[in-house]
Amino acid sequence: MIDKDGYRPNVGIVLANLEGQVLWARRCRCDGWQFPQGGIKRRETVEQALYRELYEEVGLASDQVEVCGRTRDWLRYEIPGHYRRQVGSREFKGQKQLWYLLRLTGHDSDVRLDCSPEPEFDAWRWVEYWSPLDSIVSFKRQVYQSALTELAPYLGR
């Protein structure tokens, strides 16, 4: 689903543990690390997409996390030209995302990367809250900066 401006609606997930570290996951078949994220399907609410993606990508159910906060508005990034493609009659320019900060209420052992027929990630680890800004792919860096800055006040709650 692409909006009239060429952006795919998406949810981003910053999952924190009790120590304030965040889950950082490595994409399958490459050395790129990122936060879990995924598209919002037609007729799906943002919250439904959040919990579906949370389960598909890291194996957690809604009762294993608590929502601490969400960005107020959509944050957008554009995909570099060589990754772009046509989707129907619209050009796919990038993603628009609502970001959520979740706290893991379960255990580290609850995190599973094999809950989808085609897993997104093959490894994960806890990292310091701001460290993803040093290693995220450059075209996502500003969105990560904005999301982490807006969500940071919710981390201590």
Wavefront OBJ file of the C-alpha trace (Angstrom):
o trace
v 0.000 0.000 0.000
v 1.596 3.248 -1.172
v 0.098 6.656 -0.353
v -0.474 9.390 -2.946
v 3.011 10.824 -2.267
v 4.800 7.505 -2.844
v 5.371 6.506 0.795
v 4.534 3.127 2.306
v 2.918 3.354 5.783
v 5.034 1.500 8.297
v 5.533 0.956 12.032
v 8.943 1.145 13.692
v 9.626 -0.634 16.977
v 12.159 0.378 19.606
v 12.073 -2.435 22.164
v 13.763 -1.636 25.471
v 14.707 -3.846 28.389
v 14.555 -2.855 32.074
v 18.098 -1.445 31.876
v 17.112 0.957 29.079
v 19.010 -0.913 26.372
v 17.287 -1.493 23.041
v 16.969 -4.536 20.813
v 19.188 -4.284 17.728
v 18.668 -6.951 15.068
v 20.739 -8.130 12.084
v 18.912 -8.570 8.789
v 19.141 -12.026 7.260
v 21.645 -12.511 4.455
v 23.474 -9.232 5.045
v 25.368 -7.386 7.734
v 22.803 -4.587 8.164
v 21.446 -4.012 11.665
v 18.220 -2.166 12.436
v 15.172 -1.894 14.657
v 12.194 -4.105 13.823
v 9.797 -2.394 11.438
v 7.196 -3.320 8.877
v 4.398 -2.246 6.610
v 0.821 -1.569 7.581
v -1.541 -3.694 5.530
v -4.777 -2.465 3.973
v -7.628 -2.461 6.534
v -5.149 -2.933 9.384
v -4.857 -0.398 12.204
v -1.456 0.919 13.212
v -1.705 -0.997 16.499
v -2.614 -4.234 14.720
v 0.427 -3.782 12.466
v 2.612 -3.065 15.501
v 1.711 -6.332 17.213
v 1.775 -8.379 14.003
v 5.266 -7.096 13.134
v 6.446 -7.545 16.727
v 5.453 -11.203 16.590
v 6.663 -11.881 13.027
v 10.058 -10.271 13.532
v 10.973 -10.965 17.170
v 8.395 -13.512 18.346
v 6.816 -11.401 21.077
v 3.101 -11.178 21.847
v 1.296 -8.093 23.107
v 1.224 -9.435 26.674
v 5.043 -9.628 26.747
v 5.534 -5.882 26.214
v 4.120 -2.589 27.396
v 3.726 0.468 25.194
v 5.700 3.366 26.678
v 5.214 5.948 23.932
v 4.700 6.721 20.253
v 5.844 9.448 17.900
v 3.203 12.135 17.359
v 3.443 12.209 13.584
v 4.721 10.200 10.641
v 8.487 10.275 10.112
v 9.601 9.817 6.496
v 12.690 8.638 4.709
v 13.375 8.174 1.036
v 14.853 5.019 -0.406
v 17.932 5.525 -2.611
v 17.127 5.388 -6.321
v 18.609 1.941 -6.973
v 16.181 0.405 -4.398
v 13.073 2.125 -5.771
v 10.393 0.358 -7.766
v 6.954 0.953 -9.224
v 4.017 -0.304 -7.169
v 0.997 -0.290 -9.436
v 0.740 3.176 -10.922
v 2.749 4.814 -8.128
v 6.471 5.112 -7.638
v 7.660 3.813 -4.272
v 9.737 6.704 -2.842
v 10.193 5.553 0.719
v 8.546 4.860 4.040
v 6.471 6.931 6.427
v 6.622 5.529 9.918
v 4.996 5.829 13.296
v 7.529 4.727 15.904
v 6.723 2.994 19.182
v 8.826 2.555 22.288
v 7.980 -0.754 23.960
v 9.364 -2.250 27.148
v 9.921 -5.997 27.351
v 7.947 -7.319 30.323
v 8.884 -10.920 29.599
v 12.339 -12.462 29.431
v 15.208 -12.282 26.940
v 14.505 -15.939 26.143
v 11.053 -14.925 24.837
v 12.670 -13.185 21.861
v 12.477 -15.514 18.850
v 13.527 -14.799 15.288
v 11.827 -17.847 13.744
v 8.110 -16.966 14.005
v 7.720 -16.049 10.354
v 8.033 -18.359 7.323
v 10.643 -15.896 6.007
v 12.484 -14.449 9.013
v 13.736 -10.863 8.727
v 16.565 -11.264 11.237
v 19.168 -13.895 12.071
v 20.703 -12.350 15.215
v 19.917 -9.769 17.872
v 21.522 -8.100 20.883
v 20.863 -5.388 23.456
v 22.656 -2.098 22.776
v 22.777 1.299 24.443
v 19.831 3.523 23.519
v 21.673 5.979 21.237
v 24.210 3.584 19.688
v 22.059 2.617 16.653
v 22.682 6.102 15.250
v 26.342 5.142 14.722
v 25.591 2.130 12.545
v 22.227 2.513 10.836
v 22.305 2.882 7.053
v 22.692 6.565 6.163
v 19.311 7.097 4.480
v 17.500 6.041 7.698
v 19.712 7.986 10.123
v 17.587 11.155 10.353
v 14.405 9.164 11.034
v 16.186 7.160 13.731
v 17.510 10.388 15.278
v 14.025 11.934 15.284
v 12.319 8.822 16.644
v 14.866 8.220 19.414
v 14.823 11.882 20.435
v 11.036 11.996 20.626
v 10.773 8.661 22.449
v 13.658 9.202 24.917
v 11.499 10.897 27.608
v 9.352 7.739 27.799
v 12.340 5.476 28.455
v 12.501 6.211 32.187
v 8.788 5.736 32.818
l 1 2 3 4 5 6 7 8 9 10 11 12 13 14 15 16 17 18 19 20 21 22 23 24 25 26 27 28 29 30 31 32 33 34 35 36 37 38 39 40 41 42 43 44 45 46 47 48 49 50 51 52 53 54 55 56 57 58 59 60 61 62 63 64 65 66 67 68 69 70 71 72 73 74 75 76 77 78 79 80 81 82 83 84 85 86 87 88 89 90 91 92 93 94 95 96 97 98 99 100 101 102 103 104 105 106 107 108 109 110 111 112 113 114 115 116 117 118 119 120 121 122 123 124 125 126 127 128 129 130 131 132 133 134 135 136 137 138 139 140 141 142 143 144 145 146 147 148 149 150 151 152 153 154 155 156 157
